[in-house]
Amino acid sequence: MSLPSLRLKANADRRLRAGHLWVYSNEVDVAATPLQGLKAGQQAILESASGKPLGVVAVSPNNLICARLLSRDAKLPLDKSLLVHRLNVALSLRERLFDKPCYRLVYGDSDLLPGLVVDRFFDILVVQLASATMEAHKDDVIAALIQVLKPSGILFKNDSAARDAEGLERYVDTVYGEVPDWVPLEENGVKFEAPVREGQKTGWFYDHRMNRARLAPYVKGKRVLDLFSYIGGWGVQAGAFGASEVFCVDASGFALDGVERNAALNGISEKLTCIEGDVFEALRELKAAEERFDVIIADPPAFIKRKKDLKNGEAAYRRLNEQAMRMLNKDGILVSASCSMHLPEDDLHNILLTSARHLDRNLQLLERGGQGPDHPVHPAIAETRYIKSITCRLLPNS
């Protein structure tokens, strides 16, 4: 296969030689290799200013990140063979880590497969194609997944906003075998079913697995409040870990149906109470009712999706955490999480400290967590690290 060239300006290769995988449009020598001459989804040979091949890239000519490195060997373009190899490398890590085949199998750039996410639910695979290049190779993706994993069903959950920037239509489609609306998974010894067609993202969030496991010593015999509960990843596990009561709050009735479904799977329905509505409004109503909790989990959706949202997003995180702190008993535990890539962990730390001092309470930081190892961080790409989780203890100011 003969591929077109994409040549960099002088010295623009330094960042890539140092380990990065992305090419920005202002780094391309457009006089030598016009970006307009390439189509979204094409592959190209990336060249230094001197013409030396640097590898094969997936091209997105209309985006600021106009190319992503697929291989540092110019003879290895993306095809079924490369996909099989990368899938086997990714699988070997996950099989070493987890005793059940329930995890994120492929995490985009971090697994050297930019634009591809694969979540595994036993023998069901849910796939997201976020780039025009992966979309163009979807048949190879399907064939490689079948060869490596022999699944009973593959669902393409291609309905994310990331596809818009690539000029791709959104769709959800079963592309192999059969995929039920709810699929089983197991996390930290707790059973769940995830709504892979109608749910958020792939239906489940494996990224907080390790942080949820750390709930166990804090919740036994305690009263727990799970904010933005979705289908109970935190709350149902808290109940399974021995909490005396768990209240799950979410704006989605569909999600709360999932909480009840998953509570029943684990025989803890009598411990669970679901509250449907705006989380901030629910917090006000619970406070007015003089409800108090021993442990509160605040794991909201991303309040900061873009850098320009930073100020308003930080205000929302402070509002949420401060209201949660008001609901804690004297020796209460708050698990504060963020999936906003643009919010540094130290900023979340400072939000918690400021909130505690505003309430005249003392704060102890007990544990810090990130995303699990099935979401590996690429050391050169800060954007691949997004999950923050801080477990803290709130004490009277005396």
C-alpha positions in Angstrom: 0.0 0.0 0.0 1.5 3.3 -1.1 0.7 6.1 1.4 1.0 9.9 0.9 3.5 11.9 2.8 2.9 14.4 5.6 6.1 16.5 6.2 6.8 18.5 9.4 8.5 21.9 9.6 12.0 22.1 10.9 12.4 20.9 14.5 8.7 20.0 14.7 9.7 16.3 15.1 11.4 16.9 18.5 8.2 16.4 20.5 7.3 13.2 18.6 10.9 11.8 19.0 10.5 12.5 22.8 7.5 10.3 22.9 4.4 12.3 21.9 2.0 10.9 19.4 0.1 13.9 18.1 0.8 16.3 15.2 -0.7 19.8 15.3 -1.7 21.5 12.0 0.7 24.4 12.6 3.6 21.9 12.7 3.0 20.7 9.1 5.0 22.0 6.2 1.9 22.7 4.1 4.0 24.1 1.2 5.6 20.7 0.8 2.6 18.5 1.8 -0.7 20.5 1.8 -3.2 19.3 4.4 -6.0 20.1 2.0 -4.7 17.3 -0.3 -5.5 14.7 2.4 -8.9 13.3 3.4 -10.1 12.6 6.9 -9.5 8.9 7.6 -6.4 8.5 5.3 -3.1 7.2 6.6 0.1 9.0 5.7 3.9 8.6 6.1 5.0 11.2 8.6 8.3 12.8 7.6 10.8 15.1 9.3 11.7 18.3 7.6 14.6 16.5 6.0 12.3 13.8 4.6 13.2 11.1 7.0 10.2 8.8 7.7 9.0 9.0 11.3 6.1 6.5 11.1 2.5 6.1 9.9 -0.2 8.6 11.1 -4.0 8.7 11.0 -4.9 12.0 9.3 -7.6 14.5 10.4 -6.8 17.4 8.1 -9.5 19.7 9.4 -8.7 19.5 13.1 -6.0 21.2 15.2 -4.7 17.7 16.0 -4.3 16.9 12.4 -2.5 13.5 12.7 -2.0 10.8 15.3 0.8 8.3 15.2 -0.3 4.8 14.6 3.2 3.2 14.2 6.8 4.4 14.4 7.6 1.9 11.6 6.7 3.4 8.2 6.2 -0.2 6.9 3.4 -0.9 9.4 0.2 0.9 8.5 -3.1 0.3 10.3 -4.6 -3.0 9.0 -6.0 -6.2 10.5 -2.5 -7.5 11.3 -1.5 -4.5 13.3 -4.8 -4.4 15.1 -4.5 -8.1 16.1 -1.0 -7.4 17.4 -2.1 -4.3 19.4 -5.1 -6.1 20.8 -3.0 -9.0 22.0 -0.6 -6.6 23.7 -3.5 -4.8 25.4 -5.2 -8.1 26.3 -2.0 -9.5 28.0 -2.0 -6.6 30.5 -5.7 -6.9 31.3 -5.5 -10.7 31.8 -2.6 -10.1 34.2 -4.6 -7.6 36.2 -8.2 -9.0 36.4 -9.6 -12.5 37.2 -12.8 -11.8 35.3 -13.0 -10.6 31.6 -14.7 -7.3 32.5 -12.5 -4.3 31.8 -11.5 -1.6 29.3 -9.6 -3.6 26.7 -8.5 -0.7 24.6 -8.0 2.9 25.7 -7.1 4.8 22.5 -3.7 6.5 22.3 -2.5 4.8 25.5 -2.8 1.4 23.8 -1.4 2.9 20.6 -4.8 2.6 18.9 -5.9 6.3 18.6 -9.6 6.7 18.1 -10.5 3.2 19.4 -12.1 2.3 22.7 -13.2 -1.3 23.6 -15.0 -2.3 26.8 -15.3 -6.0 27.6 -18.3 -7.5 29.4 -17.4 -11.2 29.6 -18.0 -12.3 25.9 -19.7 -9.0 24.8 -17.6 -6.2 23.4 -18.8 -2.6 23.2 -16.7 -0.5 20.7 -16.4 3.2 20.1 -14.8 4.5 16.9 -13.9 8.1 17.4 -11.7 8.8 14.3 -12.4 8.7 10.6 -9.4 6.3 10.2 -10.9 3.8 12.6 -14.2 4.2 11.0 -12.6 3.4 7.6 -11.1 0.3 9.1 -14.2 -0.9 11.0 -14.3 -4.2 9.2 -10.7 -4.8 10.2 -11.5 -3.9 13.8 -14.4 -6.4 13.8 -12.3 -9.1 12.3 -9.4 -8.5 14.7 -11.7 -8.6 17.7 -13.2 -11.8 16.6 -9.8 -13.4 16.0 -8.3 -12.3 19.3 -11.4 -12.6 21.7 -14.0 -14.8 20.0 -16.9 -12.8 21.4 -20.5 -13.7 21.2 -21.5 -10.2 20.2 -20.0 -6.8 19.3 -21.9 -3.6 19.6 -20.6 -0.4 17.9 -21.7 2.5 20.3 -20.7 5.3 17.9 -22.9 8.1 19.3 -20.3 10.3 21.0 -19.7 14.0 20.2 -16.1 13.1 19.3 -17.3 11.8 16.0 -18.7 15.2 15.0 -15.3 16.8 14.8 -14.3 14.0 12.4 -17.4 14.6 10.2 -18.8 11.2 11.1 -22.4 10.2 11.6 -23.5 8.9 15.0 -25.0 5.4 15.2 -25.4 2.4 17.4 -25.4 -1.0 15.8 -24.8 -4.6 16.6 -22.1 -5.6 14.1 -21.5 -9.2 15.1 -23.5 -11.9 16.9 -26.2 -10.9 19.4 -26.0 -8.1 22.1 -28.8 -7.8 24.7 -29.9 -4.4 25.9 -28.4 -5.2 29.4 -25.2 -7.1 29.7 -23.6 -8.7 32.8 -20.3 -7.7 34.3 -18.5 -8.1 37.6 -16.4 -5.6 39.4 -14.7 -6.0 42.8 -16.7 -9.2 43.4 -20.1 -7.4 42.9 -22.5 -8.3 40.0 -24.0 -5.7 37.7 -25.8 -5.4 34.5 -25.0 -2.4 32.2 -27.3 -0.8 29.6 -24.9 -0.9 26.7 -27.4 0.5 24.1 -29.2 3.2 26.0 -26.7 4.0 28.8 -24.0 6.6 29.0 -20.8 6.0 27.0 -20.3 2.2 26.7 -22.9 1.6 29.4 -20.4 1.3 32.3 -17.5 3.3 33.7 -14.6 0.9 34.5 -12.3 3.8 35.2 -13.2 4.1 38.9 -12.9 0.4 39.7 -9.9 0.6 42.0 -11.4 3.7 43.8 -14.7 1.9 44.3 -12.8 -1.1 45.8 -11.3 1.2 48.4 -14.8 2.0 49.7 -15.0 -1.2 51.6 -13.3 -0.2 54.9 -15.1 3.1 55.1 -18.7 2.0 54.5 -19.3 -1.1 56.6 -22.2 -0.5 58.9 -22.5 3.2 57.7 -25.1 5.3 56.1 -24.0 6.3 52.6 -25.2 8.9 50.1 -24.2 8.3 46.4 -24.6 11.5 44.3 -24.8 11.3 40.5 -25.2 7.5 41.1 -25.9 6.5 37.4 -26.7 2.7 37.7 -25.0 2.2 41.1 -21.3 1.6 40.5 -20.5 3.3 43.8 -23.8 2.9 45.7 -24.5 -0.8 45.0 -20.9 -1.7 45.8 -21.2 0.3 49.1 -24.2 -1.8 49.9 -22.5 -5.0 49.0 -19.5 -4.0 51.1 -21.7 -3.8 54.2 -23.3 -0.3 54.4 -26.4 -0.2 56.5 -28.2 2.2 54.2 -27.5 3.7 50.8 -29.3 6.6 49.1 -28.6 6.9 45.4 -29.4 10.3 43.7 -29.6 10.8 39.9 -31.6 12.9 37.5 -32.3 9.9 35.3 -35.1 7.6 36.1 -33.7 5.1 33.6 -30.4 5.1 35.6 -32.1 4.6 38.9 -34.0 1.7 37.4 -30.5 0.3 36.8 -29.6 0.9 40.5 -32.6 -1.1 41.6 -31.9 -3.8 39.1 -28.3 -4.1 40.3 -29.2 -4.0 44.0 -31.5 -6.9 43.4 -28.8 -8.8 41.6 -26.7 -8.6 44.9 -29.6 -9.2 47.3 -29.3 -5.7 48.9 -32.6 -4.1 47.6 -33.8 -3.4 51.2 -30.7 -1.2 51.8 -31.1 1.0 48.7 -33.3 4.1 48.4 -33.4 5.9 45.1 -34.0 9.7 44.7 -34.8 11.0 41.2 -34.0 14.6 40.5 -31.4 17.4 40.3 -28.6 16.5 42.7 -28.2 20.0 44.1 -32.0 20.3 44.7 -31.9 16.8 46.3 -29.1 17.9 48.6 -31.1 20.9 49.7 -34.2 18.8 50.4 -32.2 16.2 52.3 -30.6 19.0 54.4 -34.0 20.5 55.1 -35.2 17.1 56.3 -32.1 17.0 58.6 -30.8 13.9 57.0 -27.1 13.1 57.8 -24.7 10.5 56.4 -21.5 8.9 57.4 -20.1 8.6 53.9 -20.9 10.7 50.8 -19.7 9.9 47.3 -19.6 12.9 44.9 -18.7 11.7 41.4 -20.3 14.1 39.0 -20.1 14.2 35.2 -17.4 16.5 33.8 -18.2 20.0 34.9 -15.2 21.2 32.8 -15.4 19.9 29.3 -13.3 22.7 27.7 -10.6 25.0 29.1 -13.0 28.0 28.8 -15.3 26.2 31.3 -12.7 26.2 34.0 -13.9 29.0 36.2 -17.6 28.0 36.1 -16.6 24.3 36.5 -14.5 25.0 39.6 -17.4 26.9 41.1 -19.6 23.9 40.5 -17.2 21.5 42.1 -16.9 23.7 45.1 -20.7 24.1 45.4 -21.2 20.3 45.2 -18.5 19.4 47.7 -19.5 22.1 50.2 -23.1 21.0 50.1 -22.0 17.4 50.5 -19.9 18.4 53.5 -22.9 20.0 55.2 -24.6 16.6 55.1 -21.8 14.7 56.8 -21.8 13.5 60.4 -19.1 14.9 62.7 -16.6 12.2 61.7 -17.7 11.8 58.1 -16.0 10.5 55.0 -16.3 12.3 51.6 -15.1 10.7 48.4 -14.8 13.5 45.9 -14.1 12.6 42.3 -13.7 14.4 39.0 -13.5 13.1 35.5 -12.7 16.6 34.1 -9.3 16.3 32.4 -8.9 20.1 32.7 -9.2 20.1 36.5 -5.8 19.3 38.0 -5.8 17.1 41.1 -4.2 19.9 43.2 -7.1 22.2 42.3 -9.6 19.6 43.5 -7.5 19.3 46.7 -7.7 23.1 47.1 -11.5 23.1 46.5 -11.9 20.6 49.3 -9.8 22.5 51.7 -11.5 25.8 50.9 -14.9 24.2 51.3 -14.0 22.7 54.7 -12.6 25.9 56.0 -15.7 27.8 54.9 -17.7 25.4 57.0 -15.2 25.8 59.9 -14.3 22.1 59.7 -11.0 20.4 59.7 -10.1 18.2 56.8 -7.8 15.1 56.5 -6.9 13.8 53.1 -6.8 10.0 53.5 -6.4 8.6 50.0 -5.8 9.7 46.4 -6.8 7.6 43.5 -6.7 7.8 39.7 -8.1 5.7 36.9 -7.5 1.9 36.9 -4.6 0.3 35.0 -7.0 -0.8 32.3 -7.0 3.0 31.5 -3.2 3.4 31.2 -1.8 6.9 31.1 0.5 7.7 28.2 3.4 9.5 29.8 3.7 12.1 27.0 0.0 12.8 26.8 -1.5 14.5 29.8 -5.0 14.2 28.3 -4.9 10.5 28.9 -5.0 11.1 32.6 -8.4 12.4 33.7 -9.7 10.6 36.7 -9.2 12.1 40.2 -10.6 10.6 43.4 -9.8 12.0 46.9 -11.1 10.3 50.0 -11.1 12.7 53.0 -12.3 12.9 56.6 -14.2 15.9 57.9 -13.8 16.7 61.6 -15.2 19.4 63.9 -13.0 22.4 64.3 -12.0 21.7 67.9 
